[in-house]
């Protein structure tokens, strides 16, 4: 019985390909998580001082509405 199997070599590479795939997925998620943490700690803001009381207010460059402010008293 003569068998011609074209997929026999792919079965040997399955653990190697799985490890490469998991490495790529882990790399993608680690970059995403690290950049999210970095931008949470270091947001892109301008610090402006008001002329009335010397309060510092964070101004967003995108022009979006600020939902939370923190006042130091």
C-alpha positions as a Markdown table, in Angstrom:
| # | Residue | x | y | z |
|---|---|---|---|---|
| 1 | Unk | 0.0 | 0.0 | 0.0 |
| 2 | Unk | 1.6 | 3.2 | -1.2 |
| 3 | Unk | 0.6 | 6.2 | 0.9 |
| 4 | Unk | 1.2 | 9.8 | -0.2 |
| 5 | Unk | 0.7 | 12.1 | 2.7 |
| 6 | Unk | 1.3 | 15.8 | 2.1 |
| 7 | Unk | 0.3 | 16.9 | 5.6 |
| 8 | Unk | 2.5 | 14.6 | 7.6 |
| 9 | Unk | 5.3 | 17.2 | 7.9 |
| 10 | Unk | 2.8 | 19.9 | 9.2 |
| 11 | Unk | 1.8 | 17.7 | 12.1 |
| 12 | Unk | 5.4 | 17.8 | 13.4 |
| 13 | Unk | 5.5 | 21.5 | 13.4 |
| 14 | Unk | 2.2 | 22.0 | 15.2 |
| 15 | Unk | 3.7 | 22.6 | 18.7 |
| 16 | Unk | 6.3 | 25.0 | 17.3 |
| 17 | Unk | 3.6 | 26.9 | 15.4 |
| 18 | Unk | 1.4 | 27.0 | 18.5 |
| 19 | Unk | 4.2 | 28.5 | 20.6 |
| 20 | Unk | 5.0 | 31.1 | 17.9 |
| 21 | Unk | 1.3 | 32.0 | 17.7 |
| 22 | Unk | 0.9 | 32.3 | 21.5 |
| 23 | Unk | 4.1 | 34.4 | 21.6 |
| 24 | Unk | 2.7 | 36.8 | 19.0 |
| 25 | Unk | -0.7 | 37.1 | 20.8 |
| 26 | Unk | 1.1 | 37.7 | 24.2 |
| 27 | Unk | 3.3 | 40.3 | 22.6 |
| 28 | Unk | 0.3 | 42.1 | 21.1 |
| 29 | Unk | -1.6 | 42.2 | 24.4 |
| 30 | Unk | 1.5 | 43.2 | 26.4 |
| 31 | Unk | 2.1 | 46.1 | 24.1 |
| 32 | Unk | -1.6 | 47.1 | 24.4 |
| 33 | Unk | -1.6 | 46.8 | 28.2 |
| 34 | Unk | 1.7 | 48.6 | 28.7 |
| 35 | Unk | 0.7 | 51.5 | 26.5 |
| 36 | Unk | -2.7 | 51.7 | 28.2 |
| 37 | Unk | -0.9 | 51.9 | 31.6 |
| 38 | Unk | 1.6 | 54.4 | 30.3 |
| 39 | Unk | -1.1 | 56.8 | 28.9 |
| 40 | Unk | -3.1 | 56.4 | 32.2 |
| 41 | Unk | -0.1 | 57.5 | 34.2 |
| 42 | Unk | 1.1 | 60.2 | 31.7 |
| 43 | Unk | -1.9 | 61.7 | 30.0 |
| 44 | Unk | -1.5 | 64.2 | 27.2 |
| 45 | Unk | -2.7 | 67.4 | 29.0 |
| 46 | Unk | -1.7 | 71.0 | 29.2 |
| 47 | Unk | -1.6 | 72.5 | 32.7 |
| 48 | Unk | -3.2 | 76.0 | 32.8 |
| 49 | Unk | -3.4 | 78.4 | 35.7 |
| 50 | Unk | -6.5 | 80.5 | 36.1 |
| 51 | Unk | -6.1 | 84.2 | 36.8 |
| 52 | Unk | -8.5 | 84.3 | 39.8 |
| 53 | Unk | -7.3 | 81.9 | 42.4 |
| 54 | Unk | -4.2 | 80.1 | 41.0 |
| 55 | Unk | -6.1 | 76.9 | 40.5 |
| 56 | Unk | -4.5 | 74.4 | 38.2 |
| 57 | Unk | -6.8 | 73.0 | 35.6 |
| 58 | Unk | -6.1 | 70.2 | 33.1 |
| 59 | Unk | -7.0 | 71.2 | 29.6 |
| 60 | Unk | -7.5 | 68.4 | 27.1 |
| 61 | Unk | -6.2 | 68.9 | 23.6 |
| 62 | Unk | -9.1 | 67.1 | 22.1 |
| 63 | Unk | -11.7 | 69.6 | 23.2 |
| 64 | Unk | -13.8 | 67.0 | 25.0 |
| 65 | Unk | -15.9 | 67.7 | 28.1 |
| 66 | Unk | -14.2 | 67.2 | 31.4 |
| 67 | Unk | -16.3 | 65.1 | 33.7 |
| 68 | Unk | -14.2 | 65.2 | 36.8 |
| 69 | Unk | -12.1 | 67.9 | 38.4 |
| 70 | Unk | -10.0 | 67.8 | 41.6 |
| 71 | Unk | -9.6 | 70.9 | 43.7 |
| 72 | Unk | -6.7 | 71.2 | 46.2 |
| 73 | Unk | -7.7 | 73.2 | 49.2 |
